[in-house]
Amino acid sequence: MYELYTVLAEYYDAIYRRRAERVGKEIDFVEELFREDAEREVRRILDLACGTGIPTLELAGRGYEVVGLDLHEEMLAVARRKAEREGLSVEFIHGNALEIDFEEEFDAVTMFFSSIMYFDDSAIQQLFNSVKRALKPGGVFIADTPGWNIVGGNEPIVWDERKGDERLIITDWREVEPAFQKLHFKRLVQIMTPDGSVRAFMVDDELNIYTPRELRLLAEGHFRKVKIYGDLHELRPNDRRYWLVAVK
Ligand SMILES: C[S@@+](CC[C@H](N)C(=O)[O-])C[C@H]1O[C@@H](n2cnc3c(N)ncnc32)[C@H](O)[C@@H]1O
């Protein structure tokens, strides 16, 4: 578990290049949610599970005061280097989202790109408690997750990317335990250098699948107002990603 965020941390942005390219659109949507759903002006944001800072730095670049927190120092090292290169000031903290101890410090808390799937039934309750405590009254929690309909397919997906002069061949497949709503996310990453040498890494993560209704019901136990959006718009019948928006 967590190979993607440790031994492969330096390759994370190359693996998710296409997602990084659309992060501007995601953050446009998030800013719309700040305006429509938050019940206070959003200036200070806690980005939980910030990883290499793809959304964190996009938010910081738009003028928000952002704190990024992640479980893996390897990911934070990449995020700090990028922030420095882009001249952005972001505080990056090494820590577990379940152990945060902020008291009414943030206007918004975010958790992007399926990170909420790392939290099982009891952890997600603990997470909602800590997030609620970290938010100021009227502050908003935003998290996105893929739909049940897309995590189900178990045909391997193969694609390639580049990092400098290295070529990556990435093979993904998924094994789902429907009764337990567990997703075993498997990924083989082969890294080829121009001299022909190959290194291979195996990712094997256990994730939790939440339906939009489950997310809403769980969040309603902690937050005053909860809404589920679809993929960068109002919820539609066949959306492939969901956005949870919960107001303290
Ligand atoms: C799919 S990545 C998403 C990274 C980033 N949010 C993004 O949008 O690119 C998931 C991240 O969750 C982090 N993570 C997993 N469990 C965590 C926890 N309990 N506390 C903090 N971070 C966690 C991992 O280290 C990893 O960086």
The ligand as an SDF file (V2000), in Angstrom:
LIG
                    3D

 27 29  0  0  0  0  0  0  0  0999 V2000
   -4.5970   10.2860   -5.0440 C   0  0  0  0  0  0  0  0  0  0  0  0
   -3.4690   11.2200   -4.0660 S   0  0  0  0  0  0  0  0  0  0  0  0
   -4.1830   12.8300   -4.2030 C   0  0  0  0  0  0  0  0  0  0  0  0
   -3.1720   13.9360   -3.9910 C   0  0  0  0  0  0  0  0  0  0  0  0
   -3.7040   15.3480   -4.2270 C   0  0  0  0  0  0  0  0  0  0  0  0
   -4.8380   15.6420   -3.3840 N   0  0  0  0  0  0  0  0  0  0  0  0
   -4.0680   15.5720   -5.6680 C   0  0  0  0  0  0  0  0  0  0  0  0
   -5.1830   16.0520   -5.9340 O   0  0  0  0  0  0  0  0  0  0  0  0
   -3.2190   15.3320   -6.5440 O   0  0  0  0  0  0  0  0  0  0  0  0
   -3.8770   10.6910   -2.4240 C   0  0  0  0  0  0  0  0  0  0  0  0
   -3.0200   11.3420   -1.3360 C   0  0  0  0  0  0  0  0  0  0  0  0
   -3.6210   11.0070   -0.0770 O   0  0  0  0  0  0  0  0  0  0  0  0
   -2.5770   10.9510    0.8750 C   0  0  0  0  0  0  0  0  0  0  0  0
   -3.1070   10.2930    2.0820 N   0  0  0  0  0  0  0  0  0  0  0  0
   -3.6080    9.0340    2.1890 C   0  0  0  0  0  0  0  0  0  0  0  0
   -4.0230    8.8070    3.4520 N   0  0  0  0  0  0  0  0  0  0  0  0
   -3.7980    9.9700    4.1520 C   0  0  0  0  0  0  0  0  0  0  0  0
   -4.0110   10.3640    5.4830 C   0  0  0  0  0  0  0  0  0  0  0  0
   -4.5520    9.5200    6.3900 N   0  0  0  0  0  0  0  0  0  0  0  0
   -3.6560   11.6060    5.8650 N   0  0  0  0  0  0  0  0  0  0  0  0
   -3.0980   12.4790    4.9780 C   0  0  0  0  0  0  0  0  0  0  0  0
   -2.8530   12.1520    3.6870 N   0  0  0  0  0  0  0  0  0  0  0  0
   -3.2170   10.9120    3.2770 C   0  0  0  0  0  0  0  0  0  0  0  0
   -1.4800   10.1990    0.1320 C   0  0  0  0  0  0  0  0  0  0  0  0
   -0.2250   10.3500    0.7360 O   0  0  0  0  0  0  0  0  0  0  0  0
   -1.5840   10.8610   -1.2550 C   0  0  0  0  0  0  0  0  0  0  0  0
   -0.6930   11.9430   -1.3780 O   0  0  0  0  0  0  0  0  0  0  0  0
  1  2  1  0
  2  3  1  0
  2 10  1  0
  3  4  1  0
  4  5  1  0
  5  6  1  0
  5  7  1  0
  7  8  2  0
  7  9  1  0
 10 11  1  0
 11 12  1  0
 11 26  1  0
 12 13  1  0
 13 14  1  0
 13 24  1  0
 14 15  1  0
 14 23  1  0
 15 16  2  0
 16 17  1  0
 17 18  1  0
 17 23  2  0
 18 19  1  0
 18 20  2  0
 20 21  1  0
 21 22  2  0
 22 23  1  0
 24 25  1  0
 24 26  1  0
 26 27  1  0
M  CHG  2   2   1   9  -1
M  END
$$$$
